[in-house]
Amino acid sequence: MAFFTDYLADPFTRDILVELSLEHVFLTLIPIAIAIVIGLTLGVIAVRFSYTRQVILNTTSTFLTFPSLALFSLFIPLVGIGYKPAIIPLSMYALLPIVRNTVTGLGGVDAAIVESARGMGMGAGRRLMRIELPTSWPVILTGIRVSTQLVIGIAAIAALVGGPGLGNEILGGIRSIGSPGALERLLGGTLAIAALAMLFDLLYLGIGRLTIPRGLRD
């Protein structure tokens, strides 16, 4: 592995990897933020209006069946190349785990607690914000965690449509196969994505520790 350590020892290479990693983080966080807002809303609607549940779950499930490169390319005529044709499909891919876990979490809230809150005069909005969502948060957070891992991996393909991130290092390695440094670029981009996935996983473990009461964690 001496060839790879030499690659990492180059200050220019490290600067490139750091810059691409930051781009990859941005390309992950924006779709996840969008998916959280939309996914929680759809999950609440699916629970409140049960006749919409199957339609919502089936639709968000269908997004994951689309080949990523094809879906990215589909948005190029609409929004051009770069960030936009990557962020929209990544947001779509991130929806299912968040929607599904929101439905599961809200559906698992003890009905007796909800009835008690209703008896105390709490409206539907207050019950949702003060009881149902906090109680189901551990399950919802798991869905967000799964979506993030999914997006981190798929985001590498965004390089094929002019998107930012570590996919550009991998793509550069593929395009220069047979030339010096090609394998190093492939390994560098791939391992950096794996490192980001582990860091995000640790981040969510920390968020869980901070936001989930011990009783719900255990």
C-alpha positions, 0 to 999 in steps of 0.5 A, spaced: 500 500 500 506 504 499 503 507 493 497 509 496 500 512 502 504 516 497 498 519 494 495 521 501 502 524 503 501 529 497 499 536 500 495 537 493 492 531 493 489 532 501 487 539 499 483 536 493 480 530 498 478 535 503 475 540 498 471 534 495 469 531 501 466 538 503 462 538 497 460 531 498 457 533 505 453 539 502 450 534 497 448 530 502 445 535 507 441 539 503 437 533 500 436 530 507 434 536 509 429 537 504 427 529 505 426 530 512 421 536 511 417 532 506 418 526 509 415 527 515 409 531 512 407 525 508 408 520 514 403 525 518 398 525 512 399 517 511 397 516 519 392 521 519 388 519 513 389 512 512 386 512 505 393 515 503 398 511 506 398 506 501 399 511 495 404 515 499 408 509 501 408 506 494 410 512 490 416 513 495 418 506 494 417 507 486 423 512 486 428 507 489 427 503 483 429 508 478 436 507 476 440 513 479 444 515 473 437 515 469 434 519 474 439 524 474 440 525 467 432 526 467 433 533 470 438 536 466 433 539 461 429 542 466 435 545 471 441 544 467 448 540 470 451 541 477 448 541 483 441 541 481 440 535 477 443 531 483 439 534 489 432 533 486 433 526 485 437 525 492 431 528 495 427 523 492 431 517 494 431 519 501 424 519 502 422 512 503 426 511 509 423 517 513 416 516 510 416 509 512 419 510 519 414 516 521 408 512 519 411 506 523 413 511 529 407 514 529 403 508 529 406 505 535 404 511 539 400 508 545 393 510 544 391 511 551 396 516 551 393 520 545 386 519 548 389 522 555 392 528 551 385 529 548 381 528 554 386 534 557 383 538 551 389 538 547 388 539 539 391 535 534 397 539 532 399 540 540 398 532 541 402 531 534 408 536 536 408 535 544 406 527 544 406 523 538 412 526 534 417 526 541 415 519 542 416 516 535 422 520 534 427 514 535 424 510 530 424 517 525 431 518 527 433 511 524 429 512 518 433 519 517 440 515 519 438 510 513 436 515 508 443 519 509 447 513 508 443 511 502 444 518 499 452 518 501 453 512 496 448 515 491 451 522 491 458 519 488 454 518 481 452 525 481 459 527 478 456 524 471 452 529 471 456 535 473 455 534 480 460 536 486 463 531 491 467 525 491 464 522 485 469 526 481 475 523 484 472 516 483 470 518 476 477 521 474 480 514 476 476 511 472 477 515 466 485 514 467 485 507 468 492 504 465 495 511 467 499 512 473 495 515 479 488 512 477 488 506 482 490 511 487 484 516 485 479 510 485 481 508 492 481 515 495 474 517 493 471 510 495 475 510 502 473 518 503 466 516 502 466 510 506 469 515 512 464 520 511 458 514 512 462 512 518 462 519 521 455 521 519 453 514 523 457 517 529 453 523 528 446 520 528 448 516 534 450 522 538 444 526 536 440 520 539 444 520 545 442 528 546 435 528 544 432 521 546 430 520 553 433 514 556 427 511 557 425 511 550 433 509 548 433 503 553 
